Amino acid sequence: MTLQQLRYLIAIAEYGSINAAAHNLYASQSNLSTAIKELESELGITIFTRSNRGVTLTNDGTELLGYARQVIEQADMLEERYAPSGTDHARLAVSSQHYYFSVQAFMNTADAFAGGEYEFILRECATGEIIDDVRTFRSEVGVLYTDDFNRRVLSKAFADADVDYYPLFEARVHVFVGESHPLASKTLVKPEDLEPFPRYAFEQGTSNSFYYAEEPFSYLPHKKNIHISDRGTLTNLLTHYSGYTLSTGVLSSEMHTGIVSIPLDTDARMQVGYIMHNERKPSALLESYIANLRAVIKENPTVTAYLGE
């Protein structure tokens, strides 16, 4: 077993395919394939299952990936400590639901980093993918929300993935609409006010369960539903069309123009937090990101309670 084989393993797991990993490592696909086959033969396990869509870690592969990350992190620390002309190369990978504050905290962390080299990765993705990214060590942290409806199901998913959940804040449920929307002048929106309008929601891929939705009350039937996959599309729809979405009320900088946030007449609260793998020891960079998350959140007046400090 070599460090190079472990680096290839980590890259393939992160990029989801041997071809993509080879492209980003400037290595040949055959070299990566051979390295994984030799590793599988040496350890007597199957690391990846292969399909037309790429590769997926097996249970044995997931366990090995956790050990591989620890070995590589320690090896990198040794190189940085003892190489006379070594450079400070850092890495941070974050998976998040579609929240502007997680993006802002991510960029604040990148801007404040004083090292010479870094690789920062931000994935805005579905809830199930966030949990799986942290489970497989693809990401160091995942940002997502819970409430009274989904908490029991997500808590079980967290336990199955061997991750812990750390709450950040609670907020009242808000309605996002465009400035020209018929509801835009209201100071409080009742649930029945929303019935005539399309409901925008982020699609959840193969984990298309009400419990994995990013928006509260997704389980309530609605006649008009539009599913999207990125924040840019949501901003465009809210600005130019007659639909709405439900969220924490925390508006992104690009949403302050053309979009309004109105409290929903409900006692329900959204709790946003982050998950980390139980076997991961937070790096200084990860701790910096979490601190930046808290700082960004505290700047928003719609947050009703700060948690976990």
Protein Blocks (a to p, Z undefined) as FASTA:
>chain_A
ZZklmmmmmmmmmnopaklmmmmnopafklmmmmmmmmmmmnopafbdcdfkbccddfkl
mmmmmmmmmmmmmmmmmmmmmmmkbccdddddddddddfklmmmmmmmmmmpmbfbdcdd
dddddfklmmmmmmnomambdcddddfklmmmmmmmmmmnopacddfbdcdddddddfkb
mklmpcbdcfklmmmpccddddehjmlcfklpcbehklpccfbdcddfbfklmmmmmmmm
cbdcddehpacfklmgopacdddddfbdcdddddddfkbccdfklmmmmmmmmmmmmmpm
kbmbdghZZ
